[in-house]
């Protein structure tokens, strides 16, 4: 029995009413805005009703799309998967059955110059990429929510929000305000798609810095007093990062908005946008304060680096496919470096905490086997596969890929300390970022939502040559550490700042970072790295390790205990059963655990010299 037809007829009637809400005496023209209406008839069931009107169309087919990608994300997300109950009406109010050219689009022909489309979209993930609807709020990332049309990129848009029955909600967004508190506008598609919305009973705090207004909008389960104290720390970060560039961008709505969801059902995430950022976490201000502020520091830095100092591969953003960049080591990696640095300069963490983060960056780039396979440029080009993407088949990425976040962060550390080292502290990475801002970010764009001067890899190198005053240094640095696979002398560079780089577990015998899962025995849980001693023995993922040095292995603790009696250079027998059920008994020479950590020299039992103290102060205290 087909029960859908009455519902479809009802939907067409509603759409017709929307289609004819324009007064008859208003003549539509070429830049007539696209109109969206968001409503929430049943928020408890996690879906949103969207009605979109595309007026003043040419006679050809209207090609409607749901995005496959989202600004700030580099992999595909295929948001059309959550869209259903699609119906369309033309200019005469009669229903038109859209055709499907592919899984992501709906084509509407014979519309008579106007199309109103209605659909439902499901969303139940609070993060920086998707849509989330429930009784407490609507958390909207535009690519996950709206249909848009090919060829209408320059059309402005109006958005109207309807509160759920009985609710008193307000909107927090970087969209431009209108005459109604629930109506907003965007100048074009690029700006619209880059404008997330928090719609609900949000708490808002406001402060000013450098002549700019900043709004912090929070959906959380904490107290007002906690929020007030937290926003004071946010302001410290904002001021420190503003000092790096010497000024704040011109935020087009007249303010910058932090959109935060700290609720138990949220996923941890942060996502930058041109004049706002989304930050989500299941932690609270009370229990996870430092981690939440670290996300603030990272995401706010993006309002310069990426949103305006923008790699050419991301401008303009393509919503139909994955966007490829060779410079995410700079766009994301340098931001990864500056977040903790801003926290340190704002005195929200101590030197030991900053050194620990720095040590983690160095350990990654020194010891991860992926550096021997791909350069930082090549790692950036892997983003469409690894940035939130999901694979069904197994990969060997653990051995061939380093995230451009820590990889770029380690490069930023090396460049910052190298510039300071060779200039005796007079030149730093701050100077490089200011130069990139002045050349590529600050000039802005003639159109909101666009960047007129995106940079290339060659542009970044040329900027470094100018800042350092040494073209040969810039060429060598890029050739070795960005386009090449060399590693900087971090021990010497950190030593100038009174930070000791050392083995985390000096003298400890090491078989490799083998993890086990208890599945019909102690089975290797992940791919084995070529740098581990057991790699040459043939051990691999899913193999069952039964003995190490004659001791039965039933857990990771058993494996650790078997190695505690040994030192690097000792030889032990490892017995394992491979996937063919063949028992192998190789002898493995143990190495020393290679993992590194960075600690302040005074915490390592050393004494800091006055020169080291001065160098560290200029680096960490601005």
CORTAUR-V572126 format. One record per residue. RES is the residue in one letter. PSI is psi in degrees with one decimal (none if undefined). D_LAST is the distance of its C-alpha to the last C-alpha in Angstrom with 1 decimal. Layout:
((RES/PSI/D_LAST) (RES/PSI/D_LAST))
//
This chain:
((X/126.1/72.0) (X/108.4/69.4) (X/3.3/67.7) (X/-24.7/65.0) (X/-44.7/67.1) (X/-37.8/67.3) (X/-40.8/63.6) (X/-41.9/63.0) (X/-40.5/65.4) (X/-43.1/63.7) (X/-42.0/60.3) (X/-37.5/61.8) (X/-42.9/63.1) (X/-42.4/59.8) (X/-37.5/58.1) (X/-39.8/60.9) (X/-41.3/60.2) (X/-41.2/56.5) (X/-30.7/57.6) (X/23.0/59.8) (X/-7.6/57.5) (X/127.9/56.9) (X/147.1/59.3) (X/-23.3/62.2) (X/3.0/61.6) (X/122.2/58.0) (X/120.4/58.1) (X/145.3/55.3) (X/-178.8/53.7) (X/-28.1/51.7) (X/26.3/48.3) (X/134.4/49.6) (X/147.9/46.9) (X/135.8/47.2) (X/126.4/47.6) (X/141.5/46.5) (X/125.5/47.5) (X/126.3/46.1) (X/163.4/48.3) (X/73.7/48.6) (X/-33.6/52.2) (X/70.5/51.7) (X/-26.3/48.0) (X/-17.4/49.1) (X/9.7/50.2) (X/28.9/46.8) (X/158.7/47.9) (X/140.8/47.2) (X/129.3/49.8) (X/133.0/48.6) (X/126.8/50.7) (X/129.5/49.7) (X/126.9/51.7) (X/96.6/51.5) (X/171.1/53.6) (X/54.7/55.0) (X/153.3/55.2) (X/172.0/57.1) (X/-13.0/60.2) (X/-177.7/58.8) (X/133.6/57.6) (X/122.0/54.4) (X/99.7/52.2) (X/143.2/50.2) (X/149.1/47.4) (X/140.1/45.3) (X/151.0/42.0) (X/-14.6/41.6) (X/171.5/37.8) (X/135.4/34.9) (X/131.5/31.7) (X/-18.2/28.8) (X/151.5/31.4) (X/-9.9/32.9) (X/174.1/36.1) (X/144.1/39.3) (X/-16.4/40.1) (X/66.8/43.4) (X/-14.8/43.3) (X/-18.8/47.0) (X/-22.1/47.9) (X/10.2/47.5) (X/136.5/49.5) (X/174.6/53.1) (X/51.6/55.9) (X/131.1/55.3) (X/153.8/57.7) (X/148.7/57.9) (X/152.2/60.1) (X/-168.5/60.8) (X/-27.8/61.4) (X/3.9/64.9) (X/-0.8/63.7) (X/146.4/65.3) (X/143.7/63.6) (X/130.1/62.5) (X/112.2/62.0) (X/150.1/58.9) (X/160.1/59.2) (X/103.2/56.6) (X/-24.7/55.7) (X/178.1/53.3) (X/-10.2/51.7) (X/0.0/48.9) (X/160.8/50.9) (X/121.5/53.8) (X/135.0/55.8) (X/114.3/57.7) (X/161.8/60.6) (X/38.0/63.2) (X/-16.5/61.0) (X/16.3/62.4) (X/-3.9/59.1) (X/142.4/57.1) (X/132.4/56.1) (X/124.1/55.0) (X/140.1/53.9) (X/145.5/53.5) (X/163.7/52.2) (X/148.7/50.8) (X/129.0/47.6) (X/142.3/46.9) (X/126.7/43.4) (X/42.8/42.4) (X/114.1/38.9) (X/101.7/35.8) (X/-163.1/32.9) (X/0.0/31.2) (X/-34.0/34.1) (X/-170.3/37.4) (X/142.2/39.5) (X/128.2/40.1) (X/132.5/42.8) (X/-170.8/44.2) (X/-15.1/45.5) (X/-20.8/42.0) (X/170.5/40.3) (X/125.6/40.1) (X/106.5/37.0) (X/116.6/37.5) (X/118.9/35.9) (X/-43.3/37.9) (X/-25.7/38.8) (X/-4.7/40.3) (X/-33.2/42.4) (X/143.5/43.6) (X/142.0/46.1) (X/173.8/45.4) (X/135.3/47.7) (X/137.6/47.6) (X/-4.9/47.8) (X/27.3/46.4) (X/-32.8/42.7) (X/0.4/42.4) (X/138.0/44.3) (X/167.9/42.5) (X/147.2/42.9) (X/143.2/43.6) (X/128.6/43.1) (X/132.7/45.0) (X/133.8/44.4) (X/127.1/47.3) (X/143.5/46.7) (X/152.4/48.7) (X/128.5/51.8) (X/0.8/51.1) (X/151.3/47.3) (X/92.6/44.9) (X/157.0/41.9) (X/162.9/39.2) (X/133.6/37.2) (X/126.6/33.4) (X/165.9/32.4) (X/-3.5/30.7) (X/155.1/34.3) (X/136.0/35.5) (X/156.0/37.4) (X/-164.8/41.1) (X/-24.9/43.8) (X/143.0/44.2) (X/-12.7/41.6) (X/18.8/42.7) (X/136.5/42.7) (X/165.2/39.9) (X/158.0/39.7) (X/142.8/37.9) (X/-20.4/38.4) (X/176.8/39.1) (X/-42.0/39.3) (X/-44.6/35.8) (X/-40.7/34.2) (X/-47.5/36.6) (X/-16.8/36.1) (X/15.5/32.3) (X/88.7/32.8) (X/162.7/33.2) (X/136.1/34.9) (X/118.6/35.0) (X/110.5/38.4) (X/-167.1/39.2) (X/68.4/38.8) (X/153.5/34.9) (X/132.9/32.8) (X/133.0/30.4) (X/154.7/27.6) (X/143.9/25.8) (X/167.5/22.8) (X/149.7/21.3) (X/133.7/17.9) (X/33.1/17.4) (X/8.7/21.2) (X/152.8/21.7) (X/136.1/23.7) (X/132.6/22.9) (X/133.6/25.7) (X/113.2/25.6) (X/123.4/29.1) (X/131.9/30.1) (X/112.7/33.3) (X/179.9/33.3) (X/10.6/35.5) (X/-164.0/33.3) (X/163.4/33.4) (X/-37.7/32.1) (X/-41.0/30.3) (X/-42.2/28.4) (X/-43.5/27.5) (X/-45.4/26.3) (X/-37.1/23.9) (X/-43.6/22.7) (X/-29.9/22.0) (X/-38.2/19.8) (X/-37.3/17.5) (X/-42.4/17.9) (X/-38.4/16.8) (X/-42.5/13.5) (X/-45.2/12.9) (X/-42.4/14.3) (X/-40.2/12.0) (X/-41.0/8.7) (X/-32.8/10.5) (X/-35.2/11.9) (X/-29.3/8.8) (X/-42.8/8.5) (X/-13.5/12.1) (X/-5.1/12.4) (X/167.2/15.4) (X/154.9/17.4) (X/165.5/20.6) (X/102.3/23.9) (X/117.6/25.3) (X/-37.5/29.0) (X/-9.0/30.5) (X/3.0/28.4) (X/164.6/26.1) (X/140.3/24.3) (X/124.2/25.9) (X/123.4/24.9) (X/106.0/28.2) (X/134.3/28.2) (X/102.8/31.3) (X/85.2/30.9) (X/152.8/34.6) (X/-26.0/36.5) (X/9.6/38.1) (X/155.7/35.0) (X/143.1/33.7) (X/125.5/30.0) (X/164.0/28.4) (X/138.6/25.8) (X/123.4/26.6) (X/150.7/24.7) (X/171.7/26.6) (X/-47.0/26.1) (X/21.3/25.7) (X/172.3/25.7) (X/149.2/25.2) (X/132.3/27.6) (X/125.7/26.5) (X/147.0/29.4) (X/149.3/29.9) (X/-8.5/32.8) (X/167.9/30.4) (X/164.8/29.9) (X/-35.5/27.1) (X/-38.6/28.6) (X/-19.8/29.0) (X/31.9/26.3) (X/-51.5/23.4) (X/-45.2/20.5) (X/-38.8/22.1) (X/-39.4/22.7) (X/-32.8/19.1) (X/-37.8/18.1) (X/-41.3/20.6) (X/-47.6/19.2) (X/-40.0/15.7) (X/-51.5/17.6) (X/-37.4/20.1) (X/-34.4/18.2) (X/-26.6/16.0) (X/-18.6/19.5) (X/-18.4/20.3) (X/-62.2/18.5) (X/104.9/19.0) (X/-48.7/22.8) (X/-30.5/24.1) (X/-44.0/23.4) (X/92.0/21.9) (X/130.8/25.1) (X/145.2/27.0) (X/-28.7/30.4) (X/-12.9/32.2) (X/7.4/31.2) (X/123.5/32.2) (X/162.5/34.4) (X/134.8/34.6) (X/120.9/38.0) (X/-6.3/39.5) (X/-14.3/42.6) (X/173.1/41.0) (X/145.2/38.0) (X/130.5/35.3) (X/130.0/34.3) (X/146.8/31.0) (X/7.6/30.0) (X/25.3/26.2) (X/-20.7/25.4) (X/-31.4/23.4) (X/-48.3/20.9) (X/-44.5/21.7) (X/-41.5/21.7) (X/-43.8/20.2) (X/-33.5/16.9) (X/-37.7/16.7) (X/-33.5/17.7) (X/-42.4/14.7) (X/-23.3/12.1) (X/-57.7/13.9) (X/-33.6/13.2) (X/-40.5/9.5) (X/-38.2/9.4) (X/-41.8/11.7) (X/-46.8/9.6) (X/-27.0/6.6) (X/-0.2/9.7) (X/37.8/11.2) (X/-11.5/14.2) (X/164.3/14.6) (X/174.2/14.5) (X/-36.5/13.5) (X/-40.9/17.1) (X/-41.4/17.1) (X/-41.8/14.3) (X/-37.6/16.0) (X/-41.0/19.2) (X/-45.6/18.2) (X/-42.6/16.9) (X/-36.0/20.2) (X/-39.0/22.2) (X/-46.1/20.9) (X/-44.8/21.9) (X/-40.8/25.2) (X/-51.2/26.1) (X/-27.1/25.8) (X/-44.6/27.4) (X/-14.9/30.2) (X/128.4/31.2) (X/-17.1/34.3) (X/-28.0/33.4) (X/-27.9/31.2) (X/-6.6/34.5) (X/-40.3/36.1) (X/141.2/33.6) (X/174.9/30.6) (X/-36.9/27.6) (X/-45.7/29.4) (X/-34.6/32.5) (X/-38.8/30.7) (X/-37.4/29.5) (X/-10.6/33.2) (X/-7.1/34.2) (X/-40.7/32.4) (X/-19.7/35.7) (X/-30.9/37.2) (X/-13.3/34.5) (X/79.1/32.5) (X/2.0/34.6) (X/159.0/37.8) (X/135.2/40.6) (X/144.6/43.1) (X/-43.9/46.6) (X/152.9/47.1) (X/150.2/45.2) (X/168.9/42.6) (X/31.2/41.1) (X/-28.6/37.6) (X/-24.0/36.5) (X/-10.5/37.3) (X/-6.0/36.4) (X/132.2/33.5) (X/131.8/29.8) (X/138.4/28.1) (X/-13.2/25.8) (X/-64.6/23.1) (X/-32.8/22.5) (X/-50.7/23.7) (X/-33.7/21.3) (X/-40.0/18.4) (X/-37.1/19.4) (X/-42.3/19.6) (X/-43.6/16.1) (X/-47.9/14.9) (X/-41.3/17.3) (X/-41.7/16.3) (X/-51.7/12.5) (X/-31.9/13.4) (X/-44.7/16.3) (X/-42.4/14.6) (X/-40.2/12.3) (X/-47.5/15.4) (X/-15.7/17.8) (X/7.0/15.8) (X/41.5/14.5) (X/-1.9/10.9) (X/-24.7/11.7) (X/140.6/12.0) (X/179.7/10.4) (X/-27.3/11.5) (X/-40.9/9.4) (X/-39.4/11.9) (X/-45.6/14.7) (X/-38.4/14.2) (X/-40.0/14.2) (X/-41.7/17.2) (X/-38.4/18.9) (X/-47.5/18.5) (X/-36.3/20.0) (X/-36.4/22.8) (X/-30.8/23.8) (X/-48.0/22.3) (X/-36.4/22.2) (X/-20.8/25.8) (X/-157.7/26.9) (X/151.0/30.5) (X/-22.4/33.8) (X/135.2/34.6) (X/140.7/32.6) (X/-8.1/31.9) (X/156.6/31.8) (X/121.6/29.3) (X/-24.3/30.9) (X/63.8/28.8) (X/148.7/28.1) (X/156.5/26.8) (X/172.4/28.7) (X/-41.9/27.7) (X/-35.7/28.6) (X/-42.5/26.4) (X/-41.9/23.3) (X/-41.6/24.4) (X/-36.8/25.1) (X/-41.3/21.7) (X/-39.2/20.2) (X/-41.5/22.7) (X/-42.3/21.7) (X/-42.7/18.0) (X/-19.6/18.7) (X/19.7/21.7) (X/98.4/23.8) (X/-34.6/26.1) (X/-39.5/27.5) (X/-45.0/24.2) (X/-44.1/23.6) (X/-42.9/27.3) (X/-42.3/27.1) (X/-46.3/24.0) (X/-42.4/25.7) (X/-39.0/29.0) (X/-50.0/28.0) (X/-14.6/25.5) (X/-51.3/26.0) (X/-23.0/29.7) (X/-167.5/30.6) (X/22.7/30.5) (X/167.8/28.9) (X/139.1/26.2) (X/164.5/23.3) (X/76.6/23.2) (X/-32.6/20.7) (X/-45.0/22.0) (X/-44.0/21.1) (X/-45.0/17.7) (X/-32.1/16.6) (X/-33.7/18.4) (X/-26.4/16.1) (X/13.4/13.4) (X/35.8/16.2) (X/126.0/17.0) (X/126.3/20.8) (X/121.8/22.3) (X/167.3/25.9) (X/132.6/28.9) (X/-37.9/28.7) (X/64.8/32.5) (X/134.1/33.3) (X/-1.8/37.0) (X/131.2/37.9) (X/141.9/40.7) (X/127.6/39.8) (X/-15.8/42.2) (X/165.7/39.6) (X/56.8/37.7) (X/126.1/41.1) (X/146.0/41.3) (X/150.4/44.7) (X/139.9/46.4) (X/91.3/49.6) (X/94.9/52.0) (X/48.0/55.3) (X/179.7/53.8) (X/96.2/50.3) (X/142.3/49.3) (X/125.7/46.3) (X/-15.8/44.1) (X/171.1/42.1) (X/146.8/42.3) (X/134.9/42.2) (X/145.1/39.7) (X/-20.3/40.9) (X/-5.3/38.5) (X/144.2/40.2) (X/-32.2/43.2) (X/-9.1/45.5) (X/-46.6/45.1) (X/-21.3/47.6) (X/-8.6/49.9) (X/2.4/50.3) (X/140.2/48.8) (X/169.3/47.6) (X/138.1/46.8) (X/-11.5/49.6) (X/145.8/51.3) (X/115.6/52.5) (X/121.8/51.5) (X/-31.3/54.3) (X/146.2/53.7) (X/120.3/51.1) (X/37.6/52.6) (X/-0.9/55.7) (X/131.6/54.0) (X/141.6/54.5) (X/115.8/51.5) (X/-1.9/51.5) (X/171.0/47.8) (X/-34.2/44.3) (X/-38.4/44.7) (X/-41.5/47.9) (X/-42.6/46.1) (X/-41.8/43.4) (X/-35.2/46.1) (X/-28.3/48.0) (X/-18.9/45.1) (X/-25.9/44.1) (X/-2.3/47.1) (X/166.1/45.9) (X/162.4/43.5) (X/136.4/42.0) (X/-18.5/44.9) (X/154.3/47.6) (X/131.2/49.9) (X/153.2/50.8) (X/134.2/53.1) (X/124.8/51.9) (X/125.7/54.7) (X/158.9/54.0) (X/121.1/56.1) (X/-177.7/55.1) (X/-17.1/55.8) (X/3.4/59.2) (X/20.8/60.0) (X/131.0/60.3) (X/129.0/59.2) (X/148.9/57.1) (X/57.0/56.6) (X/157.9/54.1) (X/132.0/52.7) (X/134.5/48.9) (X/120.5/46.9) (X/143.6/44.0) (X/175.8/40.5) (X/138.0/37.5) (X/119.2/35.1) (X/-6.8/32.5) (X/143.3/29.7) (X/157.1/26.3) (X/154.5/23.7) (X/131.7/20.3) (X/148.4/19.9) (X/140.5/17.8) (X/-32.8/19.9) (X/-30.7/20.8) (X/-19.5/22.2) (X/6.7/24.2) (X/6.3/25.9) (X/-179.5/24.1) (X/129.0/22.4) (X/132.9/18.9) (X/165.9/19.1) (X/-35.0/17.0) (X/-41.6/15.9) (X/-41.5/14.9) (X/-43.4/13.0) (X/-42.1/11.1) (X/-45.8/10.5) (X/-41.5/9.4) (X/-42.3/7.0) (X/-33.2/5.2) (X/-51.8/5.9) (X/-16.1/5.8) (X/8.2/3.8) (X/none/0.0))
//
